[in-house]
Amino acid sequence: MKKHRSLLLLLTLILAIGTVLAGCGSNNKNDDQSATGDNGKPKEQIFRMNLASEPPTLDPGQSQDNNSNTIINAVFEGLTRKGDKGEAVPGVAEKWDISEDGLKYVFTLRKDAKWSNGDPVTAKDFEYAWKRVLDPNFMPAPPYAYQLYYIKNAEAYNMGKIKDANEVGVKATDDYTLEVTLENPTPYFLSLTAFQTYYPIHQSAKDNDKWATKADTIIANGPFKIASITKGQKIELAKNDQYWDNKSIKLEKVVMSIVNSSATELSSYRNNELDYAGHPVGNIPTDQLQAVKKEMPNELKIKGTASTYFYVFNTTKEPFDNVNIRKAFAMAIDRQAIVEKITQGGQTPAFGFVPPGIKGEKDEYRKEVADSYFTEDLAEAKKLLEQGMKEKGYTTLPEVTLIHNSDDNHKKIALAIADMWKNNLGVNVKVQNQEWGVFLKNRTNLDYQVARSGWGADYNDPMTYIDMWTSGSGNNDTGFKNEEYDKLVREAYATSDNAKRMELMAKAEKILVEDNQIVMPIYYYSSVSLVKPWMKNINIDFKGDLDFTRAYVE
C-alpha cells in the first residue's frame, strides 16, 4: 500500500504507514446509530470504522496506499488470499500445481466463484487484469507493475521491448485454468497472488475507464461489494451474496466514515460510534495514548509490525543531490527521543530499511543482518554537511522544505525533526502538510526535497523492501538509479539459493542506506488500535494490515 510500499508503498495506528488522518466535524457521526443498543453495540452485523482520508483509487491495478487497499482487499479476491498468519490460502483458485523446477504454476479456479453481478470469475479475468497493468500504454502508469515482473517476459513487455502481450507468461487455457510461467523460481510467488496487483478485473472495465469511481460500476468478486460512495464523507460496503464463501461472511454491512482528525476518531470510538479505531487507516492522538492505556486496557491492542517509518530524499533536487548532505541530515536526529516522547506506542529506532518480522535465511532477516548502516553522530554530521556544502559550492544551504501527508502525528514528528536539524546542524527547514492525493502525486512526480514515507511488507520476504528502489520501480520516488543495485536485485531474483538471496539483498540494502542514504529510517512501526469487545475476529496481520472480512458482532 506500496508502496508499500509506495509504495505507500504505506502501518501503525500511532503513525499510519501509508495513510493520513486529519479533522472532521460532528456531521460525520454514523448514520446507523439508531441500529445500536444502549451500550453502543450494533443490533445487527454491522462493522463501523474510519478511513483517515479519501481513497485515491479503488482500482487494484492502480492502488498503492493502505486506505485504498483496505477496501480493495474486502471487495476483490485473488487466486489466493492471506490467512490469519499471513500465509497464502486458497482464494479463487481451489488448487494449484507447481513444476519441479519452480517455474510453472497451473491454477485451477473454483467453478462457484462469481462476480457480484452473477458472472463467473474466469481465468481470462486474471489474464486480462495482469496484462492490463503491464500494458505500456495504460495510464497513469501503475506503480506496482514491477510486482508482476516475476512472470516471464512481463518486464520486457511493460518496458516496450516486446510488443506482443501473448508472449507474457500468463495464459488462460480454459475458463477455469490459468497457466503462469516465471522468469525464475520464486519461493514467495503464491503470497504474491494474494496481493492487489494480482487481483482479477471484470471485463466490463475495457469499455469504461472510470469504472472504479462509482459504486454501481465496481463489480466485485470478494466477500463484500461497494454499496455506496459519498465523496469526502462515507463509503459503505455490503455483503456480496455471490461470493463463493459467503457462508463464512457474517457481517452484512461495513460503514467507513472519512474523518480527518485523530482526536475526532478517538472521540467517536469513545462515544460508541465506531467499533474500531486506529491502524492501519486511522490514528490515535499520541498525547492521549497514556490515558487510553488506563481507560481502555482491554480494548487497546499494541504489537510490533513488519513496517518501517522513514523519510525519503529527492536525489534530483538540491541540496539532496549530494550524498554527504543526505548523510548529515540522517545522522543529526534523535530517534529514541521520537519513539519515547512522540509516538509512545512501542516503536523502535530504525537504522536499516528492512524491519524486524521479515523472514531471513533461517530466522528473521533483521536478526541475521544487523541494521548498523549508520549511527547518530552530531560531530560527524556537521563534518559531512560542511563537506557536502563545499562540494556543492554553497556558502549557505538552499531553502529546505519537508512535506508530509495531513496527519496530526506526522506533523508532530516532522516539527520535532525540523527542530533537531536546526539545533544540531543550524539548518532552517520549512514543514508543509499536504492532502493525501496531492502528497502522493508530488512524491511520484519528484516535486519535493524531503518527504515522509512508510512501507509495510507486500509479502514476507526482504525483497518487498529491496526491489522497490530499482530504476524501473513505480514506487521509487527518489530519482535514485544505481546499476549495481539493480544487478544485485536481478541476481537475487535469479537464484533459488536462499542464503545467496539474503546475501545479495543485504548488499543492496547497504547501497541504499549506508552508501547512498536514499532513505532516512526513523523507526520500525508497531500497530496500535482499539477494538470494541463485541467485535470478534478482527485480524491485524504480521505487517499490520487490517482484515475484517471474517469478523462478526457477538
C-alpha positions as CSV (number, residue, x, y, z in Angstrom):
1,M,0.0,0.0,0.0
2,K,3.1,0.0,-1.7
3,K,4.3,1.1,-1.7
4,H,4.0,0.0,0.3
5,R,5.2,0.4,-0.4
6,S,4.6,3.2,-2.2
7,L,4.6,2.4,-2.1
8,L,2.7,3.7,0.4
9,L,4.0,1.8,-0.5
10,L,2.3,2.7,3.4
11,L,1.5,1.0,9.3
12,T,0.9,1.8,12.8
13,L,-2.0,3.4,14.4
14,I,0.2,5.9,16.0
15,L,1.5,6.9,12.6
16,A,-0.3,5.0,9.9
17,I,2.4,4.0,7.1
18,G,0.8,4.9,4.0
19,T,-2.2,6.9,5.0
20,V,-3.4,10.0,6.6
21,L,-5.6,11.2,9.4
22,A,-6.9,14.7,9.9
23,G,-10.1,16.6,11.1
24,C,-13.7,16.2,10.7
25,G,-16.9,17.8,12.0
26,S,-19.7,16.4,14.0
27,N,-21.8,15.7,10.9
28,N,-19.7,12.6,10.4
29,K,-21.5,10.6,13.1
30,N,-22.5,7.2,12.0
31,D,-25.9,7.1,10.3
32,D,-26.6,3.7,11.9
33,Q,-26.7,4.9,15.5
34,S,-30.4,4.1,15.7
35,A,-29.4,0.5,14.9
36,T,-27.4,0.2,18.2
37,G,-28.4,-0.8,21.7
38,D,-27.9,1.3,24.8
39,N,-24.3,0.2,25.2
40,G,-23.5,1.2,21.6
41,K,-23.3,-2.4,20.3
42,P,-24.8,-2.8,16.9
43,K,-28.0,-4.7,16.9
44,E,-27.1,-6.2,13.5
45,Q,-24.0,-7.5,11.9
46,I,-22.5,-4.0,11.2
47,F,-18.9,-3.0,11.5
48,R,-18.1,0.7,11.9
49,M,-14.6,2.0,11.2
50,N,-12.9,5.2,10.0
51,L,-10.8,6.0,6.9
52,A,-8.2,8.6,7.6
53,S,-8.6,10.1,4.1
54,E,-10.4,9.7,0.8
55,P,-9.0,6.6,-1.0
56,P,-7.2,7.8,-4.1
57,T,-8.4,4.8,-6.1
58,L,-10.4,1.6,-5.9
59,D,-8.7,0.1,-8.9
60,P,-6.5,-2.8,-7.8
61,G,-4.2,-2.1,-10.7
62,Q,-3.5,1.4,-9.6
63,S,-3.6,1.2,-5.8
64,Q,-0.6,1.8,-3.7
65,D,-1.9,3.0,-0.3
66,N,-3.5,1.5,2.8
67,N,-6.8,3.4,2.6
68,S,-7.4,2.1,-0.9
69,N,-6.1,-1.4,-0.2
70,T,-8.2,-1.9,3.0
71,I,-11.3,-1.5,0.8
72,I,-9.9,-3.3,-2.2
73,N,-8.9,-6.3,-0.1
74,A,-12.5,-6.7,1.1
75,V,-14.1,-6.2,-2.4
76,F,-11.7,-8.3,-4.5
77,E,-10.0,-11.6,-4.1
78,G,-7.0,-13.1,-5.9
79,L,-6.0,-16.7,-6.7
80,T,-5.0,-16.9,-3.1
81,R,-5.8,-14.8,0.0
82,K,-3.9,-14.1,3.2
83,G,-4.7,-16.5,6.1
84,D,-4.8,-15.5,9.8
85,K,-1.0,-15.7,9.9
86,G,-0.4,-14.0,6.6
87,E,0.1,-17.3,4.7
88,A,-1.4,-17.9,1.3
89,V,-4.6,-19.9,1.4
90,P,-6.9,-20.9,-1.5
91,G,-9.0,-18.0,-2.8
92,V,-10.5,-18.0,-6.3
93,A,-8.1,-20.9,-7.0
94,E,-9.1,-24.1,-5.3
95,K,-5.8,-25.8,-6.0
96,W,-2.5,-25.4,-7.9
97,D,0.3,-27.5,-9.3
98,I,3.9,-26.3,-9.3
99,S,6.5,-27.8,-11.7
100,E,9.7,-29.4,-10.2
101,D,11.8,-26.5,-11.4
102,G,9.5,-24.0,-9.7
103,L,8.9,-22.1,-13.0
104,K,5.4,-23.1,-13.9
105,Y,2.2,-22.8,-11.9
106,V,-1.1,-24.2,-13.0
107,F,-4.0,-22.8,-11.0
108,T,-7.4,-24.5,-11.1
109,L,-10.2,-22.0,-10.4
110,R,-13.3,-22.9,-8.4
111,K,-16.4,-23.0,-10.6
112,D,-18.6,-21.4,-7.9
113,A,-16.5,-18.2,-7.9
114,K,-18.7,-15.4,-9.2
115,W,-18.7,-11.6,-9.7
116,S,-21.2,-9.6,-7.7
117,N,-23.4,-9.3,-10.9
118,G,-23.6,-13.1,-11.2
119,D,-21.0,-13.6,-13.9
120,P,-18.5,-16.4,-13.4
121,V,-14.9,-15.4,-12.4
122,T,-12.7,-16.9,-15.0
123,A,-9.0,-17.4,-15.8
124,K,-9.5,-14.9,-18.6
125,D,-10.3,-12.2,-16.0
126,F,-6.9,-12.8,-14.3
127,E,-5.0,-12.8,-17.6
128,Y,-6.8,-9.6,-18.6
129,A,-6.1,-7.8,-15.3
130,W,-2.4,-8.7,-15.2
131,K,-1.7,-7.8,-18.8
132,R,-3.7,-4.6,-18.3
133,V,-1.3,-3.5,-15.6
134,L,1.7,-4.4,-17.8
135,D,0.4,-2.6,-20.9
136,P,2.9,0.2,-21.5
137,N,0.1,2.3,-22.8
138,F,-2.0,2.0,-19.6
139,M,-2.0,5.4,-18.0
140,P,-1.4,6.6,-15.4
141,A,1.5,4.0,-15.2
142,P,0.6,1.6,-12.4
143,P,3.1,2.0,-9.6
144,Y,3.1,-1.8,-8.9
145,A,3.7,-3.0,-12.5
146,Y,7.1,-4.2,-11.3
147,Q,5.4,-6.6,-8.9
148,L,4.4,-8.7,-12.0
149,Y,8.0,-8.9,-13.3
150,Y,8.4,-12.3,-11.8
151,I,6.3,-13.5,-14.7
152,K,8.2,-14.5,-17.9
153,N,8.6,-11.6,-20.3
154,A,6.4,-9.3,-18.1
155,E,9.2,-6.7,-17.7
156,A,10.1,-6.8,-21.3
157,Y,6.5,-6.2,-22.4
158,N,6.0,-3.4,-19.8
159,M,9.2,-1.7,-21.0
160,G,8.2,-1.9,-24.6
161,K,10.9,-4.4,-25.6
162,I,8.3,-7.0,-26.5
163,K,5.3,-5.8,-28.4
164,D,3.1,-8.9,-28.2
165,A,1.2,-9.4,-24.9
166,N,0.8,-13.1,-25.8
167,E,4.5,-13.6,-25.1
168,V,3.9,-12.7,-21.4
169,G,3.9,-15.9,-19.3
170,V,0.2,-15.9,-18.2
171,K,-2.4,-17.7,-20.2
172,A,-6.0,-18.9,-19.6
173,T,-6.0,-22.3,-21.2
174,D,-9.8,-22.5,-20.5
175,D,-12.3,-20.7,-18.3
176,Y,-11.0,-22.4,-15.1
177,T,-7.3,-23.0,-15.7
178,L,-4.6,-20.3,-15.5
179,E,-1.0,-21.2,-16.5
180,V,1.7,-19.0,-15.2
181,T,5.4,-19.2,-16.2
182,L,8.0,-17.4,-14.2
183,E,11.4,-15.9,-15.2
184,N,13.0,-17.6,-12.1
185,P,11.9,-19.8,-9.3
186,T,10.2,-17.5,-6.7
187,P,9.5,-19.1,-3.3
188,Y,7.0,-16.5,-2.3
189,F,5.0,-16.4,-5.6
190,L,1.9,-17.8,-4.0
191,S,1.9,-15.0,-1.5
192,L,2.1,-12.5,-4.4
193,T,-1.1,-13.9,-5.8
194,A,-2.9,-12.6,-2.7
195,F,-1.6,-9.0,-3.5
196,Q,-4.0,-6.5,-5.1
197,T,-2.0,-6.1,-8.3
198,Y,-2.7,-9.7,-9.0
199,Y,-6.5,-9.4,-8.5
200,P,-8.8,-10.1,-11.4
201,I,-10.8,-7.3,-13.0
202,H,-14.2,-7.7,-14.6
203,Q,-14.0,-7.4,-18.4
204,S,-16.5,-4.5,-18.3
205,A,-13.6,-2.3,-17.4
206,K,-12.5,-2.5,-21.0
207,D,-15.3,-0.2,-22.0
208,N,-15.3,2.1,-19.1
209,D,-12.1,3.7,-17.9
210,K,-14.0,5.4,-15.0
211,W,-15.4,2.1,-13.7
212,A,-13.5,2.3,-10.3
213,T,-15.1,5.6,-9.4
214,K,-18.7,4.7,-8.9
215,A,-20.4,2.1,-6.7
216,D,-22.6,0.8,-9.4
217,T,-19.8,0.1,-11.8
218,I,-17.3,-1.6,-9.4
219,I,-18.1,-5.2,-10.0
220,A,-16.6,-7.2,-7.1
221,N,-15.6,-10.8,-6.6
222,G,-14.6,-10.6,-2.9
223,P,-16.6,-11.0,0.4
224,F,-18.1,-7.5,0.0
225,K,-19.2,-5.1,-2.6
226,I,-19.4,-1.3,-2.7
227,A,-22.9,-0.3,-1.6
228,S,-22.4,3.5,-1.8
229,I,-19.7,6.2,-2.0
230,T,-20.4,9.6,-0.5
231,K,-17.3,11.6,-1.6
232,G,-15.4,13.0,1.4
233,Q,-17.9,11.6,3.9
234,K,-18.5,7.9,3.9
235,I,-18.1,4.6,2.0
236,E,-20.4,1.7,2.7
237,L,-19.8,-2.0,1.9
238,A,-22.5,-4.7,1.7
239,K,-22.1,-8.4,1.9
240,N,-21.6,-10.0,-1.5
241,D,-24.0,-12.8,-1.7
242,Q,-22.4,-14.0,-4.9
243,Y,-19.1,-14.6,-3.1
244,W,-18.1,-18.3,-3.3
245,D,-17.5,-18.5,0.5
246,N,-20.4,-16.2,1.5
247,K,-21.5,-18.6,4.3
248,S,-18.3,-17.6,6.2
249,I,-19.1,-13.9,5.9
250,K,-21.2,-12.8,8.9
251,L,-21.1,-9.1,8.6
252,E,-23.9,-7.7,6.5
253,K,-22.6,-4.2,6.3
254,V,-19.4,-2.2,6.8
255,V,-19.6,1.6,7.3
256,M,-16.4,3.6,6.8
257,S,-16.6,7.2,7.8
258,I,-13.9,9.6,6.4
259,V,-12.7,11.5,9.4
260,N,-9.7,13.7,9.1
261,S,-8.8,14.1,12.7
262,S,-7.3,11.6,15.1
263,A,-8.9,13.4,18.1
264,T,-12.3,13.1,16.4
265,E,-11.8,9.4,15.6
266,L,-10.9,8.7,19.2
267,S,-13.9,10.7,20.4
268,S,-16.2,8.7,18.0
269,Y,-14.8,5.5,19.4
270,R,-15.4,6.6,22.9
271,N,-19.0,7.5,22.0
272,N,-19.6,4.1,20.5
273,E,-19.9,5.5,17.0
274,L,-17.0,3.3,15.9
275,D,-16.2,-0.3,16.6
276,Y,-12.6,0.1,15.7
277,A,-10.1,2.9,15.7
278,G,-6.5,3.2,14.6
279,H,-4.0,1.4,12.5
280,P,-3.7,1.0,9.6
281,V,-6.2,3.5,8.2
282,G,-6.8,5.7,11.3
283,N,-4.9,7.1,14.2
284,I,-4.9,7.8,18.0
285,P,-3.5,11.1,19.2
286,T,-0.2,10.4,20.8
287,D,-0.8,12.8,23.6
288,Q,-3.8,10.7,24.6
289,L,-2.3,7.3,24.4
290,Q,-1.3,7.0,28.0
291,A,-4.9,8.0,29.0
292,V,-6.2,5.4,26.6
293,K,-4.0,2.7,28.1
294,K,-5.5,3.4,31.6
295,E,-9.1,3.9,30.4
296,M,-9.5,1.0,27.9
297,P,-6.7,-1.5,28.6
298,N,-8.7,-4.5,27.4
299,E,-9.6,-2.8,24.1
300,L,-6.2,-1.4,23.3
301,K,-4.1,-3.7,21.1
302,I,-0.4,-3.0,20.6
303,K,2.0,-5.2,18.7
304,G,5.1,-4.8,16.5
305,T,4.6,-5.0,12.8
306,A,6.9,-5.6,9.9
307,S,6.8,-2.0,8.7
308,T,9.2,1.0,8.6
309,Y,8.6,4.7,9.0
310,F,11.1,6.8,7.2
311,Y,11.9,9.9,5.2
312,V,13.0,9.9,1.5
313,F,15.4,12.3,-0.1
314,N,14.8,13.6,-3.7
315,T,18.2,12.9,-5.2
316,T,17.4,15.0,-8.3
317,K,16.9,18.3,-6.3
318,E,19.3,20.5,-4.4
319,P,20.7,20.1,-1.8
320,F,19.9,16.4,-1.6
321,D,21.6,15.6,-4.8
322,N,24.7,15.4,-2.6
323,V,25.2,12.2,-0.6
324,N,27.1,13.8,2.2
325,I,24.3,16.3,2.9
326,R,21.8,13.4,2.9
327,K,24.0,11.5,5.4
328,A,24.4,14.6,7.6
329,F,20.6,15.0,7.9
330,A,20.1,11.3,8.6
331,M,22.7,11.3,11.4
332,A,21.5,14.5,13.1
333,I,18.3,13.4,14.7
334,D,17.4,11.5,18.0
335,R,15.3,8.5,17.1
336,Q,15.0,7.3,20.7
337,A,13.5,10.7,21.7
338,I,11.0,10.4,18.9
339,V,9.7,7.0,19.9
340,E,9.7,7.8,23.6
341,K,8.3,11.3,23.6
342,I,6.2,11.5,20.5
343,T,4.9,8.1,19.2
344,Q,4.9,6.3,22.6
345,G,3.4,3.1,21.1
346,G,6.2,0.6,21.3
347,Q,8.1,1.7,18.1
348,T,11.8,1.1,18.0
349,P,14.6,3.3,16.4
350,A,15.5,2.2,12.8
351,F,18.9,2.2,11.3
352,G,18.1,-0.1,8.4
353,F,15.2,-0.3,5.9
354,V,14.0,-3.9,6.3
355,P,12.1,-4.2,9.6
356,P,12.0,-7.0,12.2
357,G,9.5,-9.7,11.5
358,I,10.6,-10.5,7.9
359,K,11.8,-13.9,7.1
360,G,15.5,-14.4,6.5
361,E,17.6,-17.5,5.6
362,K,16.8,-19.4,8.8
363,D,15.4,-16.9,11.2
364,E,14.4,-13.2,10.8
365,Y,16.4,-11.2,8.3
366,R,17.0,-8.4,10.8
367,K,18.4,-10.9,13.3
368,E,20.8,-12.2,10.7
369,V,21.7,-8.9,9.2
370,A,22.3,-6.1,11.7
371,D,20.8,-2.7,11.0
372,S,24.1,-0.9,11.7
373,Y,24.3,1.0,8.4
374,F,24.8,4.4,10.1
375,T,24.8,6.0,13.6
376,E,23.6,9.2,15.2
377,D,26.7,11.3,15.4
378,L,26.3,15.1,15.6
379,A,30.0,15.8,15.2
380,E,30.3,13.6,12.2
381,A,27.0,15.0,10.8
382,K,28.4,18.6,11.0
383,K,31.6,17.5,9.2
384,L,29.6,15.8,6.4
385,L,27.3,18.8,6.0
386,E,30.3,21.1,5.7
387,Q,32.0,18.7,3.2
388,G,28.8,18.4,1.1
389,M,28.3,22.2,1.0
390,K,31.9,22.6,-0.1
391,E,31.3,20.0,-2.9
392,K,28.2,21.9,-4.0
393,G,29.9,25.3,-3.7
394,Y,27.4,26.5,-1.1
395,T,28.1,29.3,1.4
396,T,24.6,28.8,2.8
397,L,22.3,25.8,2.3
398,P,19.4,26.4,-0.1
399,E,15.9,26.6,1.5
400,V,14.7,23.1,2.5
401,T,11.1,22.0,2.7
402,L,9.9,18.8,4.4
403,I,6.5,17.6,3.2
404,H,4.2,15.2,5.0
405,N,0.6,14.0,4.4
406,S,-2.0,15.7,6.6
407,D,-2.0,14.0,9.9
408,D,-1.5,15.2,13.5
409,N,1.1,12.7,14.4
410,H,3.1,13.0,11.2
411,K,3.1,16.8,11.8
412,K,4.4,16.3,15.4
413,I,7.3,14.1,14.1
414,A,8.1,16.5,11.3
415,L,8.2,19.5,13.6
416,A,10.4,17.7,16.0
417,I,12.8,16.5,13.3
418,A,13.0,20.0,11.8
419,D,13.8,21.4,15.2
420,M,16.6,18.8,15.6
421,W,18.0,19.8,12.3
422,K,18.0,23.4,13.3
423,N,19.6,22.8,16.7
424,N,22.1,20.2,15.6
425,L,23.0,21.5,12.1
426,G,21.9,25.1,12.1
427,V,19.6,24.4,9.2
428,N,16.1,26.0,8.9
429,V,13.6,23.6,7.5
430,K,10.1,24.5,6.4
431,V,7.4,21.9,7.3
432,Q,4.4,21.6,5.0
433,N,1.4,19.3,5.2
434,Q,-0.4,18.2,2.1
435,E,-3.7,16.3,1.4
436,W,-3.0,12.6,0.7
437,G,-3.7,12.6,-3.0
438,V,-1.7,15.8,-3.6
439,F,1.1,14.4,-1.4
440,L,1.3,11.1,-3.4
441,K,1.3,13.0,-6.7
442,N,4.1,15.3,-5.6
443,R,6.2,12.4,-4.4
444,T,5.6,10.4,-7.6
445,N,6.5,13.5,-9.8
446,L,9.6,14.2,-7.7
447,D,8.2,17.6,-6.7
448,Y,9.7,17.7,-3.3
449,Q,13.0,17.8,-1.4
450,V,12.4,15.6,1.7
451,A,9.1,13.7,2.3
452,R,7.6,11.4,4.8
453,S,7.1,7.8,3.9
454,G,6.2,4.4,5.3
455,W,6.4,0.9,4.0
456,G,4.8,-2.4,5.0
457,A,5.5,-5.8,3.6
458,D,3.6,-6.8,0.5
459,Y,4.7,-10.4,1.2
460,N,7.0,-11.9,3.8
461,D,10.4,-11.6,2.2
462,P,13.1,-8.9,2.3
463,M,12.6,-8.4,-1.4
464,T,9.4,-6.5,-0.8
465,Y,11.6,-3.8,0.7
466,I,14.5,-4.1,-1.7
467,D,13.1,-4.2,-5.3
468,M,11.0,-1.1,-4.8
469,W,14.2,1.0,-5.2
470,T,15.3,-0.4,-8.6
471,S,15.5,2.0,-11.5
472,G,12.2,0.9,-13.1
473,S,10.1,0.6,-9.9
474,G,6.9,2.7,-9.8
475,N,7.4,3.0,-6.1
476,N,10.9,4.5,-6.4
477,D,10.0,8.2,-6.0
478,T,13.5,9.4,-5.1
479,G,15.2,9.6,-8.5
480,F,17.8,7.0,-7.3
481,K,19.2,4.9,-10.1
482,N,22.1,2.6,-9.4
483,E,23.3,-0.1,-11.8
484,E,25.0,-2.2,-9.1
485,Y,21.8,-2.1,-7.0
486,D,19.7,-3.2,-10.0
487,K,22.2,-6.0,-10.7
488,L,22.0,-7.3,-7.1
489,V,18.2,-7.4,-7.3
490,R,18.3,-9.3,-10.6
491,E,20.8,-11.8,-9.2
492,A,18.6,-12.3,-6.1
493,Y,15.6,-12.9,-8.4
494,A,17.5,-15.4,-10.4
495,T,18.8,-17.7,-7.6
496,S,16.8,-20.3,-5.6
497,D,19.7,-20.4,-3.0
498,N,18.1,-18.7,0.0
499,A,21.4,-17.9,1.7
500,K,22.7,-16.3,-1.5
501,R,19.5,-14.4,-1.9
502,M,19.8,-12.9,1.6
503,E,23.5,-12.0,1.0
504,L,22.6,-10.2,-2.2
505,M,19.7,-8.3,-0.6
506,A,21.9,-7.3,2.3
507,K,24.4,-5.8,-0.1
508,A,21.6,-3.9,-1.8
509,E,20.3,-2.6,1.5
510,K,23.8,-1.3,2.3
511,I,23.9,0.5,-1.0
512,L,20.5,2.1,-0.3
513,V,21.1,3.1,3.3
514,E,24.8,3.3,4.1
515,D,26.5,4.1,0.9
516,N,23.9,6.5,-0.6
517,Q,21.4,7.3,2.2
518,I,18.5,7.5,-0.2
519,V,16.1,6.8,2.7
520,M,16.4,8.1,6.3
521,P,15.0,5.3,8.5
522,I,13.3,6.7,11.6
523,Y,11.6,3.8,13.4
524,Y,10.1,0.4,13.0
525,Y,6.3,0.5,13.4
526,S,4.0,-1.0,16.0
527,S,0.3,-1.4,15.5
528,V,-1.9,0.5,18.0
529,S,-5.6,0.0,17.7
530,L,-8.8,-0.1,19.7
531,V,-11.4,-2.8,19.2
532,K,-14.8,-2.9,20.9
533,P,-15.3,-6.1,23.0
534,W,-18.3,-7.2,20.8
535,M,-16.2,-7.2,17.6
536,K,-14.7,-10.7,17.1
537,N,-12.2,-12.0,14.6
538,I,-10.7,-8.6,13.7
539,N,-7.3,-9.6,12.4
540,I,-4.1,-7.5,12.1
541,D,-1.5,-9.5,10.2
542,F,2.3,-9.6,10.6
543,K,2.8,-6.4,8.6
544,G,-0.1,-4.5,10.1
545,D,-2.9,-4.9,7.6
546,L,-6.5,-4.9,8.8
547,D,-8.7,-7.8,7.8
548,F,-12.4,-7.6,8.9
549,T,-13.8,-9.9,6.2
550,R,-14.4,-12.8,8.6
551,A,-15.3,-10.6,11.6
552,Y,-18.6,-10.6,13.4
553,V,-20.6,-8.9,16.2
554,E,-21.2,-11.1,19.2
